[in-house]
């Protein structure tokens, strides 16, 4: 068995820093991964390959497609960068057995990745990831020594069919011609699709010029993550200067979308939770008012997402399902509904990290879908004389204000084990009322996650799936002390000062 492969392959595939060596993203490690996928698929099958605008993405994608073809797998390659949700759509549209997207999502410029999807258009299961890992380590498959079998180019009709599917998710036929929207693709793959859906619904898009063109160096935002204020700086300035209603920002592979709103002469960013709650309530209300709310409707959120979603769902008679962190688990719920012939029950899925999906056209979060919905929603609020901030304040008055905060600590997963063995009795002077250990299968979910209930809410701790960090989620009602609670938790229970 070969062991000269030192990148971890999980349900999200590979992700790492570009460079030489078996622990970096390069043609060697990408080739090993591609041969592993070929070995997993067997001697026949079909796979779709896509890529974003990152450094080496196109080279990695073309090399991956060649290796698949050399191993008897029919490879369909997109000829230009496309959003990750387009790949998820294409896998099902083209009846493929797998999909591969070369992307590192919202990581800094020095990263790239190799993300694998199953035949259902969703990220692979842990069992599939283990099987691919075995194939990688065993050296399964052959190298693409020549290009005698060229990959098939994905037709433009796939992209247009995807855009049609997204457009059908509109909840109204009223044009959004009252909107002027600043938009930034952050030099990523979202420009073509997002501006096209905005054109179709009548919204005017004003694109940030410095961040318009594909550029894997991300020269104006070292962290091209729409959750980060720094990534929105240029867009926010443009939004104010051009008298736009709000700013939309998509990450390099356009599966996440961030929102910052011009309100009372200044910009205010909506958190992922806030945008998700606004969309959830808008979808529920619009479907109910139009008589299109399905029987026994279902919405899905992750366990680290705002609990206000449950109160909204209760008001509209919607079943809310909680799943583990990661959009693949939301996609899994869509698959279960589809298996039972009830896919039409699904109305919305979201996670606090700016990931949203309102349709069954894809099995992953979709920044294009979200951009369309946000524009429709903002146009509806504007017709009432309100901004999205006004809408959020209305929700707070109805359901209460919840403070959410995501922090991380530069430490390995052993920190979670240490917390499990030495459970805190208090957090920042607040008594721990209950500890939920998802490793024990709490609430029917199994994962390396701990949740601490304190009087104001919940603190959730889990290892990062892609970096040597642990992530800490604070979901608190009736307090503005989230930053101090985090600092105290890290100092007292992780033995380090919070950054």
N, C-alpha and C positions, 0 to 999 in steps of 0.2 A: 504493500500500500504506500502511495506517495504521500508525503506530509509537507512538501514545500508549497503550501498554500495557507497563508496565515490571516486571511480576512474571514470574518465570521459571516456565514450564509444563513439568514433567517427568513421569516415570513415576508420581510421587506426586501429580500435578496441581499445584494452586497451594497455597501456604502463605505467610501474611504477617501483619503487624500490622494491626489494624483502624484505619481512619481515612480521611481524604480523600486523593485523589490516585491517579494511575495505578500507583503502586507500593505501594498499600495494599489491604487487603481491604474492599470496599464494594459497594454495588449495581451500580456501574458496572463494576468489574472482574469481579464474579461474572457479570453479564449478558453481558459480552464472552466470558467462558469458556463460558457456557451456549450462546451462539450458535455458538461455535467447535465445541462438541461436536455441536450440531445439524447444522452444515455437514459435519462428519466422518461423521455417520451417514447423511446424505443426506435425501431428501424423505419418507422413511417409516422406521418402526422403532419400537422400544419401549425405554424406559429407566425404571429404578427410581431414585427419589430418597429419600435418608434424611438424617437429621441428628442431631447430639448435643446437649448442653445448653449449648454455648458461647454467648456473647453474639452475637446476630444470626444464629445458626444456623437458626432456624425461618424468619426472613424470607428469608435467602438460599436456603433450600430451596424455599420456595413460589415465589419469583421465578424460580428455575431451572426448576421444573416448568412454570410459565406460559410461559416462553420456548420450552421444548421443544414444548409443545402448539401454540403459535402457528406453529411451524416444521414442523408435520406429524408430530412425534414423539409417540407415545402415552406419557404420563408417569404413572407410578404412584408416588404420594407416601405415605410413612408418616405417619400423623396425629400421632405423638408421637415423642420421641427414642428411638432404638434403637441397640444396639451395632453397630459396623461389620461384624462377621461376619454379622449378620442380613442386611445388604445383600448381602454376597457370596453367601449362601445364596439370597436372594430372586431375584437375577439369573438363576440357573440354574433355580430352582423355577418362575418365571414365564416362562421362555424369552425373556428380554429380550436386547436387543442391547448394552446398556451399563448401568452403574450409576453413580450419583454420590452421594457422601456428603459432607455439609458437616461438616468436622471438622478440627481441628489436632492430633488425637491427644493427646499428653501435654505439648504446649507451654504456656507461661504464659498467663494469662487474656487478655492483649492480642492474642493470635493467633487466627486462624481459617483455614480452608482449604477446598479444593474438590478432592476426591479422586475420580478416575475409574477405573472398572472395565470390563473387556471382557466379552464374552458368556460367557466361561468362568468368570466370577466372580472372576477375578484382576485385579490391577492391570495397567494397560495397558502395552504394550511400548514401547521407545524409538521405534520407527517410528510407532506410533500417537500417541505424545506429539508427535512432530515434525509429523505430519499435522494434529493439533488446533491446534498452534501456528500453522501456516500459515493455517488457517481463521480463527483469532482475529485475526491481523495483517491478513488480507485483508478482514476485516469480514463474514465469511460469516454467513448467516442473517438473520432479521428480528427486530426488537425486539417484545417482548410489550406492545403498546400497549393491549390490553384483555384482559379475562378472559372472553371469550366461550366459550373452550374450557377448562373447568375440569379440572384434573388428576384422575385416578382415585385414590380412596383405597385404599391397600393394606388388604386384609382381615386381620382378626385371625387368620384361619386360617394365614396365612403365618408369623406369630410362633409359633403353637402347633406348627406343623409343624417349625419350626426347633428348638424345645425338645424335641420328640419325637426328632429326629435326634441331638441332643446326648445325650439320656438313653440312647439305644441304644449309645452309646460306652462305657458302663460295662463294666468287666471282671469284675464280680461282681454277684450278686443279694443279697448280705448288706447289710442296712440300716446306714447310718452313724449309728445312734442312740446310739453311744458318744461322739459328737463334739459339742462346743460351740465354735462358730467365730465369732470377731469378724470383721465384714466392713465395709468402707467402699467405696462407689462413688466417693469423692472428689467428690461433688456432680455426678457424671456420669450416663451413660446405662445403667449396669450393674445398678441396683437390682432392677428387675422380673425380669430373666432370671436373675441369679445367685441371688437368694433363692428363686425358683421351683424351680430345679434342686436347690438344697439341701433344699427342702421335699420334693421328690420322692424323694430318696435317704435322707431321715430325719435329716439333720444339723440341729442347732439353730443358727440364725443370730442373732447379736447385732449389730445395725447401729449404727455410730457415729452418734449423733443429730445432731451438728453437720454431718456430711457426707452426710446421707441425702438431702435434697431437691435436685432439680436447681438448680444455681446457677452460671452461667458466670463469675461473679466469683471463684470458688474462694476464699472469704474466709479459710478456715483453712489453706490450703496454696497459696502463690503459684506453686509448681511442682507441678502435680498429676500427678506422675510416680511410679509405684510402685517405680521403681529408686532413688528418693531417700529417704534416712532421714527427712528432714523431713516428707515426705508421710505417713509412717506413725506420726508421734508420737502423735496422738490415738487412733488405733486400737490402738497398743501399750499405752497407758495403760488403755484399756477392756479389752483382752485380759487384762491382769494383774488389774484390779479385779474383773472378772466371772468370773475363773477359767476362761477359755477355753483351748482347746488351742493355737490359733494364730490369726493374723490374715491375712485375704486382703484385698488392695486392688486394685481395677481402675482404669485410667485413664479419662479422660472419655468416650472412645468404646468402652471395654471390649474392647479387643483385647489389651491387656497385663495381666498379673496379677503382683503382688508378694506375697511370703510372709514373714512374720516369726513365729517360733516361740517359745512359752513353754517354756523349758528350764531346769531347776534354779533356778526362781524369777526368772529374768530373760528378756528378749526378745533373740532373735538373728535377724537378717534373713538369709534365704537369698539369695545372688546369683542372677541369672538363669541362670548356668551351673549352679549347684548344684541349683536346682529342676528344670532341664531334665535333668540327669544322673539325679536321683532318679526323675523320671517315665519316662525312657527305660528304666532298669533295671527299674522296677516293671512297665511295659508288657510288656517282653520276658519277664520272669519269669512274670507272670500268664498271658500267652498260651501260653507253653511248658508251664506246669504244667497248664493246662486243655486242652491239646491243640489250641488254636485258632491257634497260630502258623502263618501261611500259608506255603506253599512259596515259597522265595526272597524272604523279607521284606525290605523296604526302609525305612530311616530316612534322614532328610535333615537336615543342619545347615549353617550358614554357616561360611565359612573363619575367622571371628573367634571361633568358639565352641570350647569346651574340647575338646582332642584326646582326653580320656579317653572320649569317646563312642565312639571307634573301638575301644578295648579292650573296652568293654561289648558293642558289637555283635559283635565277634569271638567273645566268649564264648558268645553266643547264636545264632551263625550268621546274623547279620543283615547285609545289604549296607548300608554307610553311604556316602551320596553327599554330597560337599562342594559347596556352591554359593556364589555371591557374596553379599555382605551385602545384606539386604533380603528380606522374606518373600515377595515376588513370585516370587523364584527357587525357593523351596520349593514354592509353588503351581504353578510351571511344571513341576516334576518330577512332581507328581501328575497334571497334564494329560498329560504324556508317557506315564505308565503307563496312564492311562485310554484314550488313543489306541490303545495296543497291546492293549487288552482286559485289562489287568493291574492295575486300580486297587486290587484287594483286597490287593496286595502291600504297599501303603503302611501303615505302622503308627504313625509319629510323625515330626514335623518340629519343630525348635526353633532359636531363636537366643538369643544371650547377653543380649539386651535384653528379657527377660521375655516373649517371644512363643512360643506353643506351639499345636500342632494335632495331633490324633490321628485325625481322620476325613477323609473326602472330601466332606463336606457343604458345606464352604467352601473357598476358595482363599486365605484370609488367616488370620493368627493369630487365635485365638479365646479371649478371656478367660473366657467362660462354659464352654466345653469344658474349659479348663485348671482352672477352679475345681472342676468336678465331679471330674476326675481326682485333683486334689490332696486333696480330701476323702476319696475312696475309698482313696487310698494312705495317708493319715494314719490312717484308721480301721484299716487292715490292720496298720500298724506299732503302733498303740495296743493292738491285740489281742495283740501280742507283748510288750507292756510297754515299748515304745520310742516316742520322739518322732521327728519328722522330722530333728532334729539328730543323734540316735543313728543314724538311717539313713544320714545323710550321712557320719558318722564311719566307719561300717562300709564304705561305698564307698571312702573314703580309705584305709582299711587294705588294701583289696583292690586298688585301682588306683593308689594314690599320691596325694598332695596336690598340687594345682596351684593356684597363685595367679593370679587373673585381675583385671585392672584396666583400666578404661576412663577415659581422660582426653581433653580437647580443648584445642585451642590457637586463640585468636582470631586467625586468619589465613586468607587465601584459598587457593584450590587451587594457586596458584603455588608454595606452599611444598613441595608434593609434587614439582613439576617441578624445584625447586631440589635436593631430595634425590636425585632421579633423575640429575641432572647432576653432583652432587658426593656420591657415595655414601660414607657413613661406613665406616671400617675397624674402628671399635670403638664400643661403646655402654656408657657408664659403666664403662670399664675392661675390658669383656668383648670378646673378638674377635668380629667379624662373620664367621660361618662360611659363610654363603650368603645371597645376595640374590635374592628372587623378585620379578620385575616382571610383574604381571598384565596390564599394558598390552601385553606381548608375547604374550599368549595362554597364559601359563603354566598348566599342568595343565588345558588346554582351556577356561580361563575368561579373559575379557577385560574389564578394568576398570582405572580409575586407582587402583591399589592397589600398595603396596610392602610386602614382608615381609622382615624381617631375622632370620635364625637366629643365636642366640647360644648358648653352652653350656647355659644354664638353660631355653631355650625360644625364643619368637618375639615380636618386636615388629612390629605391623602398622600401617601408616599409610594413611589414605584421606581424601579431602575429604568433608565433610558434604554430604548431598543436599539439605538444607533451610536451612542457615545458613552464614554466612561463617566457617567453622571447618574445621580438620582434626581428625579423630578418631584417637586413638592407643590401640591395644589391646596389653596386655602379658599374655602367656600363659606363665607361668614355673613350672618345677618345681624344688623343692629350694631355694627362697630366699624370704625375706620382705622383700626389698629392692625391691619393685615401685615404691613411691613414690619412692625415691631414684633408681632407674634412669630413671623418667619425668622427674624434675627435671633430671638430668644430660643426658638426651637433648634435652629442650627447650632447655636452656641452651647446649649445645655445637652442636647441629645445626639448631635453629630460631632461635637467636640471641635467646632470650627466657627469662625465668624462669618455671617452671611455677607456676600459681596455688596 
